[in-house]
Amino acid sequence: DNGSCMELSTLTLTDLPALTDLIIGSDENCNNSYSFYCCKKLELCNLPSLQTLEFGLFSFFLTPGFNSPDAFSSSFSPDLPSLISLSFSDASFSKLQTLSWQGLSHVASISIGNRCMERLSEMEFADFPNLEHLVFGADCCRNVKKLQMRNLDSLRVISMGDRSFYKTTEAVFYELQSVSAFTIGKKVLPALVNVKMECGWNGWVVMGRRVGHASVRVDECL
């Protein structure tokens, strides 16, 4: 029920060795998701067989952090060694304060929906040997000041929706050897003043446009 907000301090899912798929809430085709909208903290521990993790529309909207002793910090647990697909539907985890993506050694696809993660100030994707697809929706991660993608040897597709990373001033793309398509929407990265590319891409495609740059520095793109 999106008209009410039941207080729940923590949702904990732990020690479920046979669990392979976890879907919390519904996607953009459902108007009544809002699952755990007011939950303060999420803990996912010891889920060794989990392969698919999906968060529905507006789920955990007010949650400031998860999987961390600090209520305002977030990180993915190393107890998710089999995770392959991770997706956040529109406006889920909108109020996260910080987020570390470490511990996702097998993940192949990450999708972050429209208006997600609006309060993060930094975002880094690093050392994911199997990550192939990285997709951001519209108005996503608008307050991220620094964006880093590095050492993602299998990454082939990057997509950024309209007005995502709206306040990002610095971006680093390093060792993205396999990227073949980099798609951006309108008004993506309009505040960018410093971009570093050391990528070694064999071929890449950029669609859409960026506006409002004061200056852009490309150190190296082999």
Salt bridges, closest charged atoms under 4 A:
GLU43 OE2 - LYS41 NZ 3.52
GLU124 OE2 - ARG150 NH2 2.50
ASP127 OD2 - ARG150 NH1 3.97
GLU132 OE1 - ARG156 NH2 3.41
ASP139 OD1 - ARG142 NH1 3.09
ASP139 OD1 - ARG163 NE 2.84
GLU198 OE2 - LYS196 NZ 3.44
ASP219 OD1 - ARG217 NE 2.58
